[in-house]
Amino acid sequence: MKVGDYPAEAKAGGGYVWDGVLKYRVWCHPERGAPDEAEGSDYYYAFENYEEAAEFARTNPGTEDPLALVLQREYIDEPEPGQYVHMRAERITEWPVAFLSRPQRDAQTIPDFLAEDAPANRLDILRALAPRRA
């Protein structure tokens, strides 16, 4: 798919890991000063790279900071605090761009996160701060 070929509705955040960035979105809000291009509803512009999205957001009123539209082929669900489930299903979600500072998921990321001997702060695995398992 190309930029602009994804539905407006996506999951919001979550899943802990990412496999790829599909595009960047800048949401526009007429009630905050964006031009009314959707009969009063919010809308977004899609960009192939963060730099273009950030420049658009910076120079246009009524916009949010860019969000990354992220592909997750597998992810970690947390139905209850501290209860983690390895999900093997593809989904698309919007993430704050700062979350992309975490390394992309690899074959060991989720098994290491769910391991019985994982560090007390499992997020250290996602942040590449914990040693990798063999």
Salt bridges, closest charged atoms under 4 A:
ASP19 OD1 - ARG105 NE 2.84
GLU31 OE2 - HIS29 ND1 3.64
ASP42 OD1 - HIS29 ND1 3.00
GLU55 OE2 - ARG58 NH2 2.94
GLU64 OE2 - HIS29 NE2 2.60
GLU74 OE1 - HIS86 NE2 2.56
GLU74 OE2 - ARG105 NH1 3.86
GLU94 OE2 - ARG25 NH1 3.01
ASP106 OD1 - ARG132 NH2 2.89
ASP112 OD2 - ARG132 NE 3.45
ASP112 OD1 - ARG133 NE 3.30
ASP117 OD1 - ARG133 NH1 2.25
